[in-house]
Amino acid sequence: MEYRGASPPPPMIDHFSILLSHGLLLLAFWRLLRRPELDDEPAPAPSPGGED
């Protein structure tokens, strides 16, 4: 079936919205990776019964 209107129909999701959503996700991921809490790994607490 061929479209015979004055202009073709717009795409379902345009490229701008895909770029915007993925860009915001990338920015959020980048900011989470840059948090200082990710570099700090405290030592585990000693068990009350001595060694395991």
PDBQT receptor file of N, H, CA, C and O in Angstrom, charges set to zero:
ATOM      1  N   MET A   1       0.853  -1.169   0.000  1.00  0.00    +0.000 N 
ATOM      2  CA  MET A   1       0.000   0.000   0.000  1.00  0.00    +0.000 C 
ATOM      3  C   MET A   1       0.900   1.234   0.000  1.00  0.00    +0.000 C 
ATOM      4  O   MET A   1       1.884   1.286   0.738  1.00  0.00    +0.000 OA
ATOM      5  N   GLU A   2       0.576   2.191  -0.797  1.00  0.00    +0.000 N 
ATOM      6  H   GLU A   2      -0.223   2.149  -1.396  1.00  0.00    +0.000 HD
ATOM      7  CA  GLU A   2       1.394   3.388  -0.968  1.00  0.00    +0.000 C 
ATOM      8  C   GLU A   2       0.713   4.586  -0.315  1.00  0.00    +0.000 C 
ATOM      9  O   GLU A   2      -0.503   4.750  -0.412  1.00  0.00    +0.000 OA
ATOM     10  N   TYR A   3       1.500   5.413   0.344  1.00  0.00    +0.000 N 
ATOM     11  H   TYR A   3       2.488   5.280   0.422  1.00  0.00    +0.000 HD
ATOM     12  CA  TYR A   3       0.972   6.611   0.988  1.00  0.00    +0.000 C 
ATOM     13  C   TYR A   3       0.840   7.713  -0.048  1.00  0.00    +0.000 C 
ATOM     14  O   TYR A   3       1.816   8.018  -0.733  1.00  0.00    +0.000 OA
ATOM     15  N   ARG A   4      -0.327   8.320  -0.186  1.00  0.00    +0.000 N 
ATOM     16  H   ARG A   4      -1.120   8.072   0.371  1.00  0.00    +0.000 HD
ATOM     17  CA  ARG A   4      -0.558   9.333  -1.215  1.00  0.00    +0.000 C 
ATOM     18  C   ARG A   4      -0.924  10.685  -0.621  1.00  0.00    +0.000 C 
ATOM     19  O   ARG A   4      -1.597  11.473  -1.286  1.00  0.00    +0.000 OA
ATOM     20  N   GLY A   5      -0.508  10.980   0.600  1.00  0.00    +0.000 N 
ATOM     21  H   GLY A   5       0.038  10.340   1.140  1.00  0.00    +0.000 HD
ATOM     22  CA  GLY A   5      -0.820  12.256   1.226  1.00  0.00    +0.000 C 
ATOM     23  C   GLY A   5       0.138  13.344   0.761  1.00  0.00    +0.000 C 
ATOM     24  O   GLY A   5       1.001  13.100  -0.082  1.00  0.00    +0.000 OA
ATOM     25  N   ALA A   6      -0.015  14.533   1.304  1.00  0.00    +0.000 N 
ATOM     26  H   ALA A   6      -0.717  14.731   1.989  1.00  0.00    +0.000 HD
ATOM     27  CA  ALA A   6       0.830  15.659   0.925  1.00  0.00    +0.000 C 
ATOM     28  C   ALA A   6       2.261  15.469   1.414  1.00  0.00    +0.000 C 
ATOM     29  O   ALA A   6       3.206  15.863   0.730  1.00  0.00    +0.000 OA
ATOM     30  N   SER A   7       2.428  14.879   2.574  1.00  0.00    +0.000 N 
ATOM     31  H   SER A   7       1.661  14.560   3.130  1.00  0.00    +0.000 HD
ATOM     32  CA  SER A   7       3.772  14.607   3.094  1.00  0.00    +0.000 C 
ATOM     33  C   SER A   7       3.752  13.251   3.785  1.00  0.00    +0.000 C 
ATOM     34  O   SER A   7       2.695  12.784   4.211  1.00  0.00    +0.000 OA
ATOM     35  N   PRO A   8       4.913  12.617   3.898  1.00  0.00    +0.000 N 
ATOM     36  CA  PRO A   8       4.927  11.303   4.552  1.00  0.00    +0.000 C 
ATOM     37  C   PRO A   8       4.614  11.445   6.044  1.00  0.00    +0.000 C 
ATOM     38  O   PRO A   8       4.888  12.486   6.642  1.00  0.00    +0.000 OA
ATOM     39  N   PRO A   9       4.055  10.424   6.625  1.00  0.00    +0.000 N 
ATOM     40  CA  PRO A   9       3.722  10.507   8.054  1.00  0.00    +0.000 C 
ATOM     41  C   PRO A   9       5.000  10.609   8.897  1.00  0.00    +0.000 C 
ATOM     42  O   PRO A   9       6.049  10.101   8.501  1.00  0.00    +0.000 OA
ATOM     43  N   PRO A  10       4.910  11.255  10.037  1.00  0.00    +0.000 N 
ATOM     44  CA  PRO A  10       6.102  11.363  10.888  1.00  0.00    +0.000 C 
ATOM     45  C   PRO A  10       6.466   9.996  11.466  1.00  0.00    +0.000 C 
ATOM     46  O   PRO A  10       5.597   9.142  11.640  1.00  0.00    +0.000 OA
ATOM     47  N   PRO A  11       7.742   9.793  11.761  1.00  0.00    +0.000 N 
ATOM     48  CA  PRO A  11       8.129   8.499  12.345  1.00  0.00    +0.000 C 
ATOM     49  C   PRO A  11       7.517   8.341  13.735  1.00  0.00    +0.000 C 
ATOM     50  O   PRO A  11       7.154   9.322  14.382  1.00  0.00    +0.000 OA
ATOM     51  N   MET A  12       7.409   7.101  14.177  1.00  0.00    +0.000 N 
ATOM     52  H   MET A  12       7.703   6.303  13.650  1.00  0.00    +0.000 HD
ATOM     53  CA  MET A  12       6.795   6.831  15.478  1.00  0.00    +0.000 C 
ATOM     54  C   MET A  12       7.580   7.514  16.604  1.00  0.00    +0.000 C 
ATOM     55  O   MET A  12       6.989   8.187  17.447  1.00  0.00    +0.000 OA
ATOM     56  N   ILE A  13       8.890   7.347  16.621  1.00  0.00    +0.000 N 
ATOM     57  H   ILE A  13       9.370   6.800  15.936  1.00  0.00    +0.000 HD
ATOM     58  CA  ILE A  13       9.743   7.992  17.613  1.00  0.00    +0.000 C 
ATOM     59  C   ILE A  13      10.848   8.691  16.832  1.00  0.00    +0.000 C 
ATOM     60  O   ILE A  13      11.573   8.047  16.073  1.00  0.00    +0.000 OA
ATOM     61  N   ASP A  14      10.980   9.980  17.008  1.00  0.00    +0.000 N 
ATOM     62  H   ASP A  14      10.391  10.503  17.624  1.00  0.00    +0.000 HD
ATOM     63  CA  ASP A  14      11.997  10.682  16.236  1.00  0.00    +0.000 C 
ATOM     64  C   ASP A  14      13.369  10.527  16.887  1.00  0.00    +0.000 C 
ATOM     65  O   ASP A  14      13.487  10.146  18.052  1.00  0.00    +0.000 OA
ATOM     66  N   HIS A  15      14.376  10.826  16.121  1.00  0.00    +0.000 N 
ATOM     67  H   HIS A  15      14.280  11.136  15.175  1.00  0.00    +0.000 HD
ATOM     68  CA  HIS A  15      15.752  10.638  16.558  1.00  0.00    +0.000 C 
ATOM     69  C   HIS A  15      16.115  11.561  17.718  1.00  0.00    +0.000 C 
ATOM     70  O   HIS A  15      16.934  11.190  18.558  1.00  0.00    +0.000 OA
ATOM     71  N   PHE A  16      15.536  12.728  17.782  1.00  0.00    +0.000 N 
ATOM     72  H   PHE A  16      14.870  13.029  17.100  1.00  0.00    +0.000 HD
ATOM     73  CA  PHE A  16      15.846  13.659  18.866  1.00  0.00    +0.000 C 
ATOM     74  C   PHE A  16      15.444  13.078  20.220  1.00  0.00    +0.000 C 
ATOM     75  O   PHE A  16      16.205  13.173  21.182  1.00  0.00    +0.000 OA
ATOM     76  N   SER A  17      14.269  12.482  20.302  1.00  0.00    +0.000 N 
ATOM     77  H   SER A  17      13.651  12.405  19.519  1.00  0.00    +0.000 HD
ATOM     78  CA  SER A  17      13.820  11.938  21.585  1.00  0.00    +0.000 C 
ATOM     79  C   SER A  17      14.680  10.752  22.009  1.00  0.00    +0.000 C 
ATOM     80  O   SER A  17      14.940  10.576  23.199  1.00  0.00    +0.000 OA
ATOM     81  N   ILE A  18      15.121   9.943  21.059  1.00  0.00    +0.000 N 
ATOM     82  H   ILE A  18      14.909  10.086  20.092  1.00  0.00    +0.000 HD
ATOM     83  CA  ILE A  18      16.010   8.829  21.392  1.00  0.00    +0.000 C 
ATOM     84  C   ILE A  18      17.350   9.359  21.866  1.00  0.00    +0.000 C 
ATOM     85  O   ILE A  18      17.895   8.872  22.857  1.00  0.00    +0.000 OA
ATOM     86  N   LEU A  19      17.888  10.352  21.171  1.00  0.00    +0.000 N 
ATOM     87  H   LEU A  19      17.446  10.748  20.366  1.00  0.00    +0.000 HD
ATOM     88  CA  LEU A  19      19.167  10.941  21.560  1.00  0.00    +0.000 C 
ATOM     89  C   LEU A  19      19.068  11.605  22.933  1.00  0.00    +0.000 C 
ATOM     90  O   LEU A  19      19.973  11.457  23.754  1.00  0.00    +0.000 OA
ATOM     91  N   LEU A  20      17.998  12.322  23.187  1.00  0.00    +0.000 N 
ATOM     92  H   LEU A  20      17.263  12.442  22.519  1.00  0.00    +0.000 HD
ATOM     93  CA  LEU A  20      17.820  13.001  24.460  1.00  0.00    +0.000 C 
ATOM     94  C   LEU A  20      17.717  12.005  25.614  1.00  0.00    +0.000 C 
ATOM     95  O   LEU A  20      18.394  12.173  26.628  1.00  0.00    +0.000 OA
ATOM     96  N   SER A  21      16.899  10.990  25.481  1.00  0.00    +0.000 N 
ATOM     97  H   SER A  21      16.349  10.854  24.656  1.00  0.00    +0.000 HD
ATOM     98  CA  SER A  21      16.730  10.023  26.569  1.00  0.00    +0.000 C 
ATOM     99  C   SER A  21      18.006   9.242  26.830  1.00  0.00    +0.000 C 
ATOM    100  O   SER A  21      18.368   9.027  27.986  1.00  0.00    +0.000 OA
ATOM    101  N   HIS A  22      18.698   8.812  25.776  1.00  0.00    +0.000 N 
ATOM    102  H   HIS A  22      18.404   8.987  24.837  1.00  0.00    +0.000 HD
ATOM    103  CA  HIS A  22      19.937   8.071  25.973  1.00  0.00    +0.000 C 
ATOM    104  C   HIS A  22      21.048   8.980  26.506  1.00  0.00    +0.000 C 
ATOM    105  O   HIS A  22      21.887   8.536  27.290  1.00  0.00    +0.000 OA
ATOM    106  N   GLY A  23      21.057  10.224  26.094  1.00  0.00    +0.000 N 
ATOM    107  H   GLY A  23      20.375  10.585  25.457  1.00  0.00    +0.000 HD
ATOM    108  CA  GLY A  23      22.039  11.163  26.612  1.00  0.00    +0.000 C 
ATOM    109  C   GLY A  23      21.851  11.417  28.096  1.00  0.00    +0.000 C 
ATOM    110  O   GLY A  23      22.829  11.497  28.840  1.00  0.00    +0.000 OA
ATOM    111  N   LEU A  24      20.609  11.546  28.535  1.00  0.00    +0.000 N 
ATOM    112  H   LEU A  24      19.815  11.481  27.931  1.00  0.00    +0.000 HD
ATOM    113  CA  LEU A  24      20.341  11.744  29.961  1.00  0.00    +0.000 C 
ATOM    114  C   LEU A  24      20.693  10.511  30.780  1.00  0.00    +0.000 C 
ATOM    115  O   LEU A  24      21.198  10.632  31.896  1.00  0.00    +0.000 OA
ATOM    116  N   LEU A  25      20.431   9.331  30.238  1.00  0.00    +0.000 N 
ATOM    117  H   LEU A  25      20.020   9.233  29.332  1.00  0.00    +0.000 HD
ATOM    118  CA  LEU A  25      20.830   8.109  30.928  1.00  0.00    +0.000 C 
ATOM    119  C   LEU A  25      22.347   8.001  31.038  1.00  0.00    +0.000 C 
ATOM    120  O   LEU A  25      22.866   7.584  32.073  1.00  0.00    +0.000 OA
ATOM    121  N   LEU A  26      23.049   8.370  29.989  1.00  0.00    +0.000 N 
ATOM    122  H   LEU A  26      22.627   8.708  29.148  1.00  0.00    +0.000 HD
ATOM    123  CA  LEU A  26      24.512   8.349  30.007  1.00  0.00    +0.000 C 
ATOM    124  C   LEU A  26      25.056   9.351  31.022  1.00  0.00    +0.000 C 
ATOM    125  O   LEU A  26      26.013   9.050  31.736  1.00  0.00    +0.000 OA
ATOM    126  N   LEU A  27      24.463  10.523  31.091  1.00  0.00    +0.000 N 
ATOM    127  H   LEU A  27      23.686  10.767  30.511  1.00  0.00    +0.000 HD
ATOM    128  CA  LEU A  27      24.886  11.527  32.058  1.00  0.00    +0.000 C 
ATOM    129  C   LEU A  27      24.656  11.038  33.494  1.00  0.00    +0.000 C 
ATOM    130  O   LEU A  27      25.522  11.223  34.349  1.00  0.00    +0.000 OA
ATOM    131  N   ALA A  28      23.520  10.426  33.766  1.00  0.00    +0.000 N 
ATOM    132  H   ALA A  28      22.817  10.275  33.071  1.00  0.00    +0.000 HD
ATOM    133  CA  ALA A  28      23.235   9.906  35.103  1.00  0.00    +0.000 C 
ATOM    134  C   ALA A  28      24.205   8.784  35.463  1.00  0.00    +0.000 C 
ATOM    135  O   ALA A  28      24.689   8.726  36.593  1.00  0.00    +0.000 OA
ATOM    136  N   PHE A  29      24.491   7.901  34.525  1.00  0.00    +0.000 N 
ATOM    137  H   PHE A  29      24.097   7.947  33.607  1.00  0.00    +0.000 HD
ATOM    138  CA  PHE A  29      25.427   6.808  34.759  1.00  0.00    +0.000 C 
ATOM    139  C   PHE A  29      26.825   7.342  35.031  1.00  0.00    +0.000 C 
ATOM    140  O   PHE A  29      27.511   6.856  35.929  1.00  0.00    +0.000 OA
ATOM    141  N   TRP A  30      27.251   8.338  34.261  1.00  0.00    +0.000 N 
ATOM    142  H   TRP A  30      26.694   8.733  33.531  1.00  0.00    +0.000 HD
ATOM    143  CA  TRP A  30      28.568   8.942  34.443  1.00  0.00    +0.000 C 
ATOM    144  C   TRP A  30      28.687   9.605  35.822  1.00  0.00    +0.000 C 
ATOM    145  O   TRP A  30      29.712   9.480  36.492  1.00  0.00    +0.000 OA
ATOM    146  N   ARG A  31      27.637  10.304  36.231  1.00  0.00    +0.000 N 
ATOM    147  H   ARG A  31      26.805  10.405  35.686  1.00  0.00    +0.000 HD
ATOM    148  CA  ARG A  31      27.677  10.967  37.543  1.00  0.00    +0.000 C 
ATOM    149  C   ARG A  31      27.674   9.957  38.685  1.00  0.00    +0.000 C 
ATOM    150  O   ARG A  31      28.295  10.197  39.720  1.00  0.00    +0.000 OA
ATOM    151  N   LEU A  32      26.983   8.830  38.512  1.00  0.00    +0.000 N 
ATOM    152  H   LEU A  32      26.479   8.635  37.671  1.00  0.00    +0.000 HD
ATOM    153  CA  LEU A  32      27.009   7.796  39.546  1.00  0.00    +0.000 C 
ATOM    154  C   LEU A  32      28.392   7.164  39.657  1.00  0.00    +0.000 C 
ATOM    155  O   LEU A  32      28.837   6.843  40.759  1.00  0.00    +0.000 OA
ATOM    156  N   LEU A  33      29.067   6.983  38.540  1.00  0.00    +0.000 N 
ATOM    157  H   LEU A  33      28.705   7.243  37.645  1.00  0.00    +0.000 HD
ATOM    158  CA  LEU A  33      30.408   6.399  38.575  1.00  0.00    +0.000 C 
ATOM    159  C   LEU A  33      31.424   7.329  39.220  1.00  0.00    +0.000 C 
ATOM    160  O   LEU A  33      32.424   6.861  39.764  1.00  0.00    +0.000 OA
ATOM    161  N   ARG A  34      31.193   8.619  39.171  1.00  0.00    +0.000 N 
ATOM    162  H   ARG A  34      30.381   8.999  38.729  1.00  0.00    +0.000 HD
ATOM    163  CA  ARG A  34      32.134   9.589  39.711  1.00  0.00    +0.000 C 
ATOM    164  C   ARG A  34      31.966   9.832  41.208  1.00  0.00    +0.000 C 
ATOM    165  O   ARG A  34      32.714  10.624  41.782  1.00  0.00    +0.000 OA
ATOM    166  N   ARG A  35      31.011   9.176  41.851  1.00  0.00    +0.000 N 
ATOM    167  H   ARG A  35      30.404   8.533  41.384  1.00  0.00    +0.000 HD
ATOM    168  CA  ARG A  35      30.766   9.392  43.283  1.00  0.00    +0.000 C 
ATOM    169  C   ARG A  35      31.900   8.792  44.098  1.00  0.00    +0.000 C 
ATOM    170  O   ARG A  35      32.384   7.706  43.779  1.00  0.00    +0.000 OA
ATOM    171  N   PRO A  36      32.332   9.489  45.151  1.00  0.00    +0.000 N 
ATOM    172  CA  PRO A  36      33.449   8.980  45.958  1.00  0.00    +0.000 C 
ATOM    173  C   PRO A  36      33.092   7.742  46.785  1.00  0.00    +0.000 C 
ATOM    174  O   PRO A  36      33.987   7.005  47.199  1.00  0.00    +0.000 OA
ATOM    175  N   GLU A  37      31.807   7.501  47.033  1.00  0.00    +0.000 N 
ATOM    176  H   GLU A  37      31.079   8.099  46.697  1.00  0.00    +0.000 HD
ATOM    177  CA  GLU A  37      31.423   6.341  47.830  1.00  0.00    +0.000 C 
ATOM    178  C   GLU A  37      31.759   5.028  47.133  1.00  0.00    +0.000 C 
ATOM    179  O   GLU A  37      31.890   3.994  47.789  1.00  0.00    +0.000 OA
ATOM    180  N   LEU A  38      31.896   5.058  45.823  1.00  0.00    +0.000 N 
ATOM    181  H   LEU A  38      31.789   5.898  45.290  1.00  0.00    +0.000 HD
ATOM    182  CA  LEU A  38      32.217   3.834  45.097  1.00  0.00    +0.000 C 
ATOM    183  C   LEU A  38      33.658   3.403  45.322  1.00  0.00    +0.000 C 
ATOM    184  O   LEU A  38      33.975   2.226  45.152  1.00  0.00    +0.000 OA
ATOM    185  N   ASP A  39      34.542   4.326  45.701  1.00  0.00    +0.000 N 
ATOM    186  H   ASP A  39      34.284   5.283  45.839  1.00  0.00    +0.000 HD
ATOM    187  CA  ASP A  39      35.938   3.996  45.937  1.00  0.00    +0.000 C 
ATOM    188  C   ASP A  39      36.203   3.558  47.363  1.00  0.00    +0.000 C 
ATOM    189  O   ASP A  39      37.285   3.041  47.644  1.00  0.00    +0.000 OA
ATOM    190  N   ASP A  40      35.269   3.741  48.268  1.00  0.00    +0.000 N 
ATOM    191  H   ASP A  40      34.391   4.161  48.040  1.00  0.00    +0.000 HD
ATOM    192  CA  ASP A  40      35.453   3.439  49.677  1.00  0.00    +0.000 C 
ATOM    193  C   ASP A  40      34.795   2.103  49.999  1.00  0.00    +0.000 C 
ATOM    194  O   ASP A  40      33.572   1.974  49.953  1.00  0.00    +0.000 OA
ATOM    195  N   GLU A  41      35.618   1.113  50.325  1.00  0.00    +0.000 N 
ATOM    196  H   GLU A  41      36.612   1.218  50.362  1.00  0.00    +0.000 HD
ATOM    197  CA  GLU A  41      35.082  -0.185  50.682  1.00  0.00    +0.000 C 
ATOM    198  C   GLU A  41      35.551  -0.513  52.096  1.00  0.00    +0.000 C 
ATOM    199  O   GLU A  41      36.703  -0.900  52.291  1.00  0.00    +0.000 OA
ATOM    200  N   PRO A  42      34.665  -0.361  53.086  1.00  0.00    +0.000 N 
ATOM    201  CA  PRO A  42      35.081  -0.602  54.471  1.00  0.00    +0.000 C 
ATOM    202  C   PRO A  42      35.380  -2.083  54.707  1.00  0.00    +0.000 C 
ATOM    203  O   PRO A  42      34.833  -2.961  54.041  1.00  0.00    +0.000 OA
ATOM    204  N   ALA A  43      36.262  -2.332  55.673  1.00  0.00    +0.000 N 
ATOM    205  H   ALA A  43      36.707  -1.618  56.215  1.00  0.00    +0.000 HD
ATOM    206  CA  ALA A  43      36.591  -3.711  56.029  1.00  0.00    +0.000 C 
ATOM    207  C   ALA A  43      35.389  -4.353  56.710  1.00  0.00    +0.000 C 
ATOM    208  O   ALA A  43      34.631  -3.675  57.403  1.00  0.00    +0.000 OA
ATOM    209  N   PRO A  44      35.213  -5.653  56.517  1.00  0.00    +0.000 N 
ATOM    210  CA  PRO A  44      34.081  -6.310  57.178  1.00  0.00    +0.000 C 
ATOM    211  C   PRO A  44      34.280  -6.336  58.685  1.00  0.00    +0.000 C 
ATOM    212  O   PRO A  44      35.408  -6.387  59.175  1.00  0.00    +0.000 OA
ATOM    213  N   ALA A  45      33.187  -6.302  59.402  1.00  0.00    +0.000 N 
ATOM    214  H   ALA A  45      32.271  -6.260  59.004  1.00  0.00    +0.000 HD
ATOM    215  CA  ALA A  45      33.243  -6.340  60.870  1.00  0.00    +0.000 C 
ATOM    216  C   ALA A  45      33.687  -7.718  61.326  1.00  0.00    +0.000 C 
ATOM    217  O   ALA A  45      33.312  -8.720  60.717  1.00  0.00    +0.000 OA
ATOM    218  N   PRO A  46      34.472  -7.786  62.376  1.00  0.00    +0.000 N 
ATOM    219  CA  PRO A  46      34.902  -9.108  62.867  1.00  0.00    +0.000 C 
ATOM    220  C   PRO A  46      33.712  -9.869  63.434  1.00  0.00    +0.000 C 
ATOM    221  O   PRO A  46      32.791  -9.288  64.007  1.00  0.00    +0.000 OA
ATOM    222  N   SER A  47      33.758 -11.168  63.261  1.00  0.00    +0.000 N 
ATOM    223  H   SER A  47      34.507 -11.640  62.796  1.00  0.00    +0.000 HD
ATOM    224  CA  SER A  47      32.659 -11.990  63.781  1.00  0.00    +0.000 C 
ATOM    225  C   SER A  47      32.804 -12.134  65.293  1.00  0.00    +0.000 C 
ATOM    226  O   SER A  47      33.927 -12.171  65.795  1.00  0.00    +0.000 OA
ATOM    227  N   PRO A  48      31.699 -12.217  66.031  1.00  0.00    +0.000 N 
ATOM    228  CA  PRO A  48      31.763 -12.259  67.500  1.00  0.00    +0.000 C 
ATOM    229  C   PRO A  48      32.392 -13.546  68.034  1.00  0.00    +0.000 C 
ATOM    230  O   PRO A  48      32.885 -13.553  69.162  1.00  0.00    +0.000 OA
ATOM    231  N   GLY A  49      32.391 -14.616  67.276  1.00  0.00    +0.000 N 
ATOM    232  H   GLY A  49      31.990 -14.611  66.360  1.00  0.00    +0.000 HD
ATOM    233  CA  GLY A  49      32.925 -15.879  67.765  1.00  0.00    +0.000 C 
ATOM    234  C   GLY A  49      34.388 -16.095  67.433  1.00  0.00    +0.000 C 
ATOM    235  O   GLY A  49      34.883 -17.208  67.607  1.00  0.00    +0.000 OA
ATOM    236  N   GLY A  50      35.075 -15.125  66.982  1.00  0.00    +0.000 N 
ATOM    237  H   GLY A  50      34.673 -14.221  66.840  1.00  0.00    +0.000 HD
ATOM    238  CA  GLY A  50      36.475 -15.302  66.587  1.00  0.00    +0.000 C 
ATOM    239  C   GLY A  50      36.569 -15.616  65.123  1.00  0.00    +0.000 C 
ATOM    240  O   GLY A  50      35.888 -15.006  64.298  1.00  0.00    +0.000 OA
ATOM    241  N   GLU A  51      37.425 -16.582  64.796  1.00  0.00    +0.000 N 
ATOM    242  H   GLU A  51      37.978 -17.077  65.466  1.00  0.00    +0.000 HD
ATOM    243  CA  GLU A  51      37.584 -16.949  63.371  1.00  0.00    +0.000 C 
ATOM    244  C   GLU A  51      36.438 -17.835  62.929  1.00  0.00    +0.000 C 
ATOM    245  O   GLU A  51      35.807 -18.518  63.736  1.00  0.00    +0.000 OA
ATOM    246  N   ASP A  52      36.183 -17.811  61.629  1.00  0.00    +0.000 N 
ATOM    247  H   ASP A  52      36.696 -17.256  60.974  1.00  0.00    +0.000 HD
ATOM    248  CA  ASP A  52      35.088 -18.637  61.083  1.00  0.00    +0.000 C 
ATOM    249  C   ASP A  52      35.520 -20.049  60.855  1.00  0.00    +0.000 C 
ATOM    250  O   ASP A  52      34.725 -20.872  60.401  1.00  0.00    +0.000 OA
TER     251      ASP A  52
